[in-house]
Amino acid sequence: MRYETVIGLEVHLQLATKTKAFCGCSTKFGQRPNSQVCPVCLGFPGSLPSLNEEAFRFAIKVALALNCRIQAIVKFDRKNYYYPDLPKNFQISQYDMPLSYNGFVDIAVDGANKRIRVKRVHMEEDAGKLMHPEGEDYSLVDYNRGGMPLLEIVTEPDMSSPREAYDYLTKLKAILEYLKVSDCDMEKGSLRCDANVSIRPEGETKLGTKVELKNMNSFKGVRNALEYEVKRQDSVLEDGGKLVQETRLWDADKGITTSMRTKEEAEDYRYFPEPDLVPFVVEKEEIERIRKTLPELPEAKAARFKAAFGLSDYDAGVLTSQVDLADYFEECVKLYPNAKTVANWLMGDVMATVNEKNIDMSELALAPAAFTGLLKMIDSKAISGKMAKEVLAEAIETRIAPEEIVQKKGLSQISDAGAIESVVQGVLKKEAKTVSDYKSGKKAAFAFLVGQVMKETKGKANPAVVNEILKKSLGE
Amino acid sequence: MKTIDKKTVEKVAHLARLKLDDKELELYSGQLASILLYISKLNEIDTANVIPTSHALATLKNVFRKDCLKRSLTPDEALENAPSKEGDFFKVPQIIEGK
């Protein structure tokens, strides 16, 4: 039987506020354990939470960018469960009245547009971090992360392949980066993703048995885990087996998912309204005011790049996939008018180096002026395209301006016809035999002569000029 | 009105991490049943057109805090009353994956 895949994703995003969601403790990453805690986030009796205004504004920004409707009255609820990562034994979250709902993100599937519906975006607080010392019968808790402001972004089960899930995440992350509300760093856990996946016979409308996947720490990990899981579910059904609703953990090293021990009882969080927080009413004017602060988002930017700079769909898509890259491109185009050349170099050599060094565009030690300066040197034939590649790599590596590198290394290309002419004459004299070979019809000898000229000039002669002068000298 | 049975009390006790023996289960089942019966009187009121009251302070809304740093406790202060600790950490019985 042929099966189709149904995937829904749940993303947790840490908001980049200075302080936690409900208290004034710092959200800084990687600090001394339990040094960013207070009576509120430790759940001491008598302490009261109060909502971080900036976190709320960030949340509405995200909701609007994801085309969500904003709840007229926002309330918080307590999600009760006993686990030591929560000192209060409940997490402040949102249950029946999430901050926002009914949004969407569009992705491209086989050249067509596919709409992934966003079911809800709600606010909650993060839990503390547990460590399990090996070989010991206890766990250690650091509550620095406890109470940090999180957004939970939940889609409808609208994705029908691991690839679509990957594309949705990439698009979502791009939007979130444009909004500058989070550093979106998966390694630091600022952005986390869980996936729900099931399969069903093609054409069936009822959903199959759902498996929740956890523990993926990259978008590729999400895609790989989903690919593995789809195959696993398929083979279970093909063998006449039955799938169980469960949570499975992705093991990136082994490339498999394993069943997480499940409790006999279904989850029962006994949600109820958080009595320590009064309701929040978001006025229409306030929503519109925040909407006006939204930056130009990837789709709009891509459309503008296409119209203004004549870029292809593909180029515009790649260049706007990261806000830093898009900004860099625009800076460059201001300094150097040939947008297509800028795009090619950026998407080629520059991105390759950035990816290879595993850094962000923002960390690239090459100012747009320096980069476009390099392009100008190619145009004026001061250096060849091949030299430019080497200079670019070195400029990124050493943080030295391309012009300076060219000068220091004496890399400038020799385009001066007179200078090349004399080298050519010298070579022709020395290689008299090759010249006569050439004249008697051995055409390959020409390339050898070009090579000799390049060697004499240490590769600095402009090849086009060398060709021209050689041909003339050989009487063609 | 359905009264609460022993099984439900057992489940609620488990969720609250309470250990109850048979005698206590019996006792609390009876007490909880009478409390629920009393509360259920509220169900007689028609609330179809009433906005849910999620908070007692009906006139209070939009209480925010500015995103400003406040002094946190030091790890020593935070751990001062912890029944068990190790270094800068709270120490708890081992947790097995899955919550």
Interface residues (C-beta under 8 A of the other chain):
Chain A: T17 K18 T19 F22 C23 G24 C25 S26 R32 P33 N34 S35 Q36 V37 C38 P39 L42 S50 L51 N52 E53 E54 A55 F56 K75 N80 Y81 Y82 Y83 P84 D85 L130 M131 H132 E136 D137 Y138 S139 L140 V141 D142 Y143 T247 L249 M260 R261 T262 K263 E265 D268 R270 P273 P275 L277 V278 P279 F280 V281
Chain B: K11 H14 L15 A16 R17 S54 H55 A56 L57 L60 K61 N62 V63 F64 R65 K66 D67 C68 L69 K70 R71 S72 L73 T74 P75 A78 L79 S84 E86 G87 D88 F89 F90 K91 V92 P93 Q94 I95 I96 E97 G98 K99
